[in-house]
Amino acid sequence: MGVVTMSSVEIDIVVHRQLGELVAGMRALQESIHRVEEGARRAEDKSAFSHAGVHRRMDQLADRVSELETSVSAIGSDISDMKPVTDDVRRWKLMGIGALGVTGIAAMALGVSFAEAIRRLVFVIVGKG
């Protein structure tokens, strides 16, 4: 068993090869780190964009709820304005007077007035007035 000895030229070749492998490994690590950093940056950008979208939709919902509250308030006011009419219609129903009865009473009043006007006109024309 003999000791293997290398010449200085052979040692230089081995050292250079190992240094080259180390440099190549370091470059590969740097590229991997760069890809990870770039992925994290893209994820942050996507997250910020998503948060902005959520906030925009929340603002739109708040606007719609506000409009809805305003509409409900206006409808409540309209309903309170309609209450006296509704109470009158209920009273008429309780009295037995429906819509046709009210219309009939109005028509009868107009008919009597119209008939009286025609009678007076006939009297004026005929000369008994």
C-alpha positions in Angstrom: 0.0 0.0 0.0 1.6 3.0 -1.1 0.8 6.6 -0.5 -0.6 8.3 -3.6 0.9 11.6 -4.1 -0.4 14.3 -6.4 1.6 16.7 -8.2 1.0 20.4 -7.7 -0.6 20.6 -11.1 -3.0 17.9 -10.3 -3.9 19.6 -7.0 -4.5 22.8 -8.8 -6.9 21.1 -11.3 -8.8 19.4 -8.5 -9.1 22.6 -6.4 -10.2 24.6 -9.5 -12.9 21.9 -10.3 -14.2 22.0 -6.7 -14.2 25.8 -6.7 -16.1 25.8 -10.0 -18.6 23.4 -8.5 -19.0 25.6 -5.4 -19.5 28.7 -7.5 -22.1 26.9 -9.7 -23.9 25.8 -6.5 -23.9 29.3 -5.1 -25.4 30.7 -8.3 -28.1 28.1 -8.2 -28.9 29.0 -4.6 -29.0 32.7 -5.5 -31.4 32.0 -8.4 -33.6 29.9 -6.1 -33.7 32.7 -3.5 -34.5 35.2 -6.2 -37.5 33.1 -7.4 -38.8 32.7 -3.9 -38.5 36.5 -3.3 -40.3 37.2 -6.6 -43.0 34.7 -5.8 -43.5 36.4 -2.4 -43.7 39.8 -4.0 -46.3 38.6 -6.5 -48.3 37.1 -3.7 -48.2 40.4 -1.8 -49.3 42.3 -4.9 -52.2 39.9 -5.4 -53.2 40.2 -1.8 -53.2 44.0 -1.9 -55.3 43.9 -5.0 -57.7 41.5 -3.4 -58.0 43.6 -0.3 -58.6 46.7 -2.4 -61.4 44.8 -4.2 -63.0 43.7 -0.9 -62.9 47.3 0.4 -64.4 48.6 -2.9 -67.3 46.0 -2.6 -67.8 46.9 1.1 -68.1 50.6 0.1 -70.6 49.7 -2.6 -72.6 47.6 -0.1 -72.6 50.5 2.4 -73.9 52.8 -0.3 -76.6 50.4 -1.3 -77.7 49.9 2.3 -77.8 53.7 2.8 -80.0 54.0 -0.4 -82.2 51.3 0.9 -82.7 53.0 4.3 -83.6 56.2 2.5 -86.2 54.3 0.4 -87.7 52.5 3.4 -88.0 55.9 5.2 -89.8 57.4 2.1 -92.1 54.4 1.9 -92.9 54.7 5.6 -93.8 58.3 5.0 -96.0 57.4 2.0 -97.8 54.7 4.0 -98.5 57.1 6.8 -100.0 59.5 4.2 -102.2 56.7 2.9 -103.5 55.7 6.4 -106.4 58.2 6.5 -107.6 57.0 3.1 -107.4 53.4 4.2 -109.3 54.2 7.4 -112.0 55.9 5.3 -112.3 52.8 3.1 -112.6 50.6 6.2 -115.3 52.8 7.6 -117.2 52.6 4.3 -116.9 48.8 4.3 -118.2 48.7 7.9 -121.1 50.9 6.9 -121.8 48.6 4.0 -120.8 51.0 1.3 -118.4 49.6 -1.2 -116.7 51.3 -4.1 -119.7 50.8 -6.3 -122.0 52.4 -3.7 -119.7 55.4 -3.4 -119.6 55.7 -7.2 -123.4 55.3 -7.3 -123.9 58.0 -4.8 -121.6 60.3 -6.8 -123.4 59.4 -10.1 -126.8 59.9 -8.5 -125.7 63.4 -7.3 -124.4 64.3 -10.7 -127.5 62.8 -12.4 -129.9 64.8 -10.3 -127.9 67.9 -11.0 -127.8 67.1 -14.7 -131.5 66.3 -14.8 -132.4 69.5 -13.0 -130.2 71.5 -15.5 -132.0 69.9 -18.5 -135.4 70.5 -16.9 -134.6 74.2 -16.4 -133.3 74.4 -19.9 -136.5 72.9 -21.3 -138.6 75.3 -19.2 -136.5 78.2 -20.6 -136.9 77.0 -24.2 -140.6 76.2 -23.9 -141.2 79.3 -21.9 -142.6 78.0 -18.6 -139.7 79.4 -16.6 
